[in-house]
Amino acid sequence: MTMTDESRLERWIGHSVARASTPRGATVVICIATAAVTVVAGLLMTIIDHDNFASLGSGLWWAAQTVTTVGYGDHVPGTAPGRLVAVLVMLLGIGLVTVITAAITSTFVARAHRIEETPSEDATADQLRDIAARLERIEAALNRRS
């Protein structure tokens, strides 16, 4: 398959994976994917379990509560296919919370690590003085040999 044979979806997925190489990019990709799954799950629930989810609004409300792991329980799937969708949305919700928490934590840790690695002006000045003193000793040693 050449680059021109890729579908629009494949290009979008490739671009999204490349963007997800940073914690912020991964968070954006996961949020978009979760939002899409939430909307699809809400729509799907109104179709396959219409007795319990008579409107798209109730399906979306249920999907949002489920994916965020809030789970008020005011809307509950009553059919086996509805429960299967619910399990998938629950697992996705757990993944969403976990990955976003990890991405935010990773950003804070990386920022703290960069701050620790950045030498202060005093430390840099001390290092330059040490280097200058070493160079003077080397030059003095070389001059004694000549």
C-alpha positions as a Markdown table, in Angstrom:
| # | Residue | x | y | z |
|---|---|---|---|---|
| 1 | Met | 0.0 | 0.0 | 0.0 |
| 2 | Thr | 1.5 | 3.3 | -1.0 |
| 3 | Met | 0.9 | 6.6 | 0.8 |
| 4 | Thr | -1.8 | 7.6 | -1.7 |
| 5 | Asp | -3.7 | 4.3 | -1.0 |
| 6 | Glu | -4.2 | 5.2 | 2.7 |
| 7 | Ser | -7.7 | 6.1 | 3.7 |
| 8 | Arg | -8.6 | 9.3 | 5.4 |
| 9 | Leu | -9.1 | 7.4 | 8.6 |
| 10 | Glu | -5.6 | 5.8 | 8.4 |
| 11 | Arg | -4.0 | 9.2 | 7.8 |
| 12 | Trp | -5.9 | 10.6 | 10.8 |
| 13 | Ile | -4.9 | 7.7 | 13.0 |
| 14 | Gly | -1.2 | 8.0 | 11.9 |
| 15 | His | -1.3 | 11.8 | 12.6 |
| 16 | Ser | -2.9 | 11.2 | 16.0 |
| 17 | Val | -0.4 | 8.6 | 17.0 |
| 18 | Ala | 2.5 | 10.9 | 16.0 |
| 19 | Arg | 0.9 | 13.7 | 18.0 |
| 20 | Ala | 0.5 | 11.5 | 21.0 |
| 21 | Ser | 4.2 | 11.2 | 21.6 |
| 22 | Thr | 4.0 | 13.9 | 24.3 |
| 23 | Pro | 1.9 | 13.8 | 27.4 |
| 24 | Arg | -0.1 | 16.8 | 26.2 |
| 25 | Gly | -0.6 | 15.3 | 22.8 |
| 26 | Ala | -1.6 | 12.0 | 24.2 |
| 27 | Thr | -4.2 | 13.7 | 26.5 |
| 28 | Val | -5.7 | 15.5 | 23.5 |
| 29 | Val | -5.9 | 12.3 | 21.4 |
| 30 | Ile | -7.4 | 10.3 | 24.3 |
| 31 | Cys | -10.0 | 13.0 | 25.1 |
| 32 | Ile | -11.1 | 13.2 | 21.5 |
| 33 | Ala | -11.3 | 9.4 | 21.2 |
| 34 | Thr | -13.2 | 9.2 | 24.5 |
| 35 | Ala | -15.6 | 12.0 | 23.4 |
| 36 | Ala | -16.2 | 10.1 | 20.1 |
| 37 | Val | -16.8 | 6.8 | 21.9 |
| 38 | Thr | -19.2 | 8.5 | 24.4 |
| 39 | Val | -21.3 | 10.0 | 21.6 |
| 40 | Val | -21.3 | 6.7 | 19.7 |
| 41 | Ala | -22.2 | 4.7 | 22.9 |
| 42 | Gly | -25.0 | 7.1 | 23.7 |
| 43 | Leu | -26.4 | 6.8 | 20.2 |
| 44 | Leu | -25.9 | 3.0 | 20.2 |
| 45 | Met | -27.6 | 2.7 | 23.6 |
| 46 | Thr | -30.7 | 4.5 | 22.4 |
| 47 | Ile | -30.9 | 2.2 | 19.4 |
| 48 | Ile | -30.3 | -1.2 | 21.1 |
| 49 | Asp | -31.9 | -0.5 | 24.5 |
| 50 | His | -34.7 | 1.9 | 23.4 |
| 51 | Asp | -37.0 | 0.9 | 26.3 |
| 52 | Asn | -34.5 | 2.2 | 28.9 |
| 53 | Phe | -33.1 | 5.0 | 26.8 |
| 54 | Ala | -35.9 | 6.5 | 24.9 |
| 55 | Ser | -34.1 | 9.6 | 23.7 |
| 56 | Leu | -30.6 | 10.5 | 22.5 |
| 57 | Gly | -30.3 | 12.8 | 25.5 |
| 58 | Ser | -30.8 | 10.0 | 28.0 |
| 59 | Gly | -28.3 | 7.8 | 26.1 |
| 60 | Leu | -25.7 | 10.6 | 26.0 |
| 61 | Trp | -26.3 | 11.4 | 29.7 |
| 62 | Trp | -25.8 | 7.7 | 30.6 |
| 63 | Ala | -22.6 | 7.5 | 28.4 |
| 64 | Ala | -21.1 | 10.6 | 29.9 |
| 65 | Gln | -21.7 | 9.4 | 33.5 |
| 66 | Thr | -20.4 | 6.0 | 32.7 |
| 67 | Val | -17.2 | 7.0 | 30.8 |
| 68 | Thr | -16.3 | 9.5 | 33.6 |
| 69 | Thr | -17.0 | 6.7 | 36.2 |
| 70 | Val | -19.6 | 8.9 | 38.0 |
| 71 | Gly | -22.4 | 6.4 | 37.5 |
| 72 | Tyr | -25.4 | 8.1 | 39.1 |
| 73 | Gly | -27.5 | 5.0 | 38.3 |
| 74 | Asp | -30.6 | 7.0 | 37.1 |
| 75 | His | -30.3 | 5.2 | 33.7 |
| 76 | Val | -29.3 | 1.6 | 33.6 |
| 77 | Pro | -29.1 | -0.8 | 30.6 |
| 78 | Gly | -31.7 | -3.6 | 30.7 |
| 79 | Thr | -30.7 | -5.7 | 27.7 |
| 80 | Ala | -27.7 | -8.0 | 27.2 |
| 81 | Pro | -26.4 | -5.9 | 24.2 |
| 82 | Gly | -26.9 | -2.8 | 26.3 |
| 83 | Arg | -24.9 | -4.3 | 29.1 |
| 84 | Leu | -22.1 | -5.2 | 26.7 |
| 85 | Val | -21.9 | -1.7 | 25.5 |
| 86 | Ala | -21.9 | -0.6 | 29.1 |
| 87 | Val | -19.0 | -2.8 | 30.0 |
| 88 | Leu | -17.0 | -1.4 | 27.0 |
| 89 | Val | -17.8 | 2.2 | 28.1 |
| 90 | Met | -16.8 | 1.4 | 31.7 |
| 91 | Leu | -13.4 | 0.0 | 30.7 |
| 92 | Leu | -12.8 | 3.0 | 28.4 |
| 93 | Gly | -13.8 | 5.4 | 31.3 |
| 94 | Ile | -11.2 | 3.7 | 33.6 |
| 95 | Gly | -8.6 | 4.1 | 30.9 |
| 96 | Leu | -9.5 | 7.8 | 30.4 |
| 97 | Val | -9.1 | 8.7 | 34.0 |
| 98 | Thr | -5.8 | 6.7 | 34.3 |
| 99 | Val | -4.2 | 8.1 | 31.2 |
| 100 | Ile | -5.1 | 11.7 | 31.8 |
| 101 | Thr | -3.8 | 11.4 | 35.4 |
| 102 | Ala | -0.6 | 9.9 | 34.2 |
| 103 | Ala | -0.1 | 12.5 | 31.5 |
| 104 | Ile | -0.6 | 15.4 | 33.9 |
| 105 | Thr | 1.7 | 13.8 | 36.5 |
| 106 | Ser | 4.3 | 13.1 | 33.8 |
| 107 | Thr | 4.2 | 16.8 | 32.7 |
| 108 | Phe | 4.7 | 17.9 | 36.3 |
| 109 | Val | 7.6 | 15.5 | 36.8 |
| 110 | Ala | 9.3 | 16.4 | 33.6 |
| 111 | Arg | 9.0 | 20.1 | 34.4 |
| 112 | Ala | 10.5 | 19.6 | 37.9 |
| 113 | His | 13.3 | 17.5 | 36.4 |
| 114 | Arg | 14.1 | 20.3 | 33.9 |
| 115 | Ile | 14.2 | 22.8 | 36.7 |
| 116 | Glu | 16.6 | 20.6 | 38.8 |
| 117 | Glu | 18.9 | 20.0 | 35.9 |
| 118 | Thr | 19.2 | 23.7 | 35.0 |
| 119 | Pro | 22.3 | 24.9 | 36.8 |
| 120 | Ser | 22.0 | 28.2 | 38.7 |
| 121 | Glu | 24.2 | 31.2 | 37.7 |
| 122 | Asp | 26.3 | 30.8 | 40.9 |
| 123 | Ala | 26.9 | 27.1 | 40.0 |
| 124 | Thr | 27.9 | 28.0 | 36.5 |
| 125 | Ala | 30.2 | 30.8 | 37.7 |
| 126 | Asp | 31.8 | 28.3 | 40.1 |
| 127 | Gln | 32.3 | 25.8 | 37.3 |
| 128 | Leu | 33.9 | 28.4 | 35.1 |
| 129 | Arg | 36.3 | 29.4 | 38.0 |
| 130 | Asp | 37.3 | 25.7 | 38.5 |
| 131 | Ile | 37.9 | 25.3 | 34.7 |
| 132 | Ala | 40.0 | 28.5 | 34.7 |
| 133 | Ala | 42.1 | 27.3 | 37.7 |
| 134 | Arg | 42.6 | 23.9 | 36.0 |
| 135 | Leu | 43.8 | 25.6 | 32.8 |
| 136 | Glu | 46.2 | 27.7 | 34.7 |
| 137 | Arg | 47.7 | 24.6 | 36.4 |
| 138 | Ile | 48.0 | 22.8 | 33.1 |
| 139 | Glu | 49.7 | 25.9 | 31.5 |
| 140 | Ala | 52.1 | 26.1 | 34.5 |
| 141 | Ala | 52.9 | 22.4 | 34.2 |
| 142 | Leu | 53.5 | 22.8 | 30.4 |
| 143 | Asn | 55.8 | 25.8 | 31.0 |
| 144 | Arg | 57.9 | 24.0 | 33.5 |
| 145 | Arg | 58.5 | 21.1 | 31.0 |
| 146 | Ser | 59.6 | 23.5 | 28.3 |
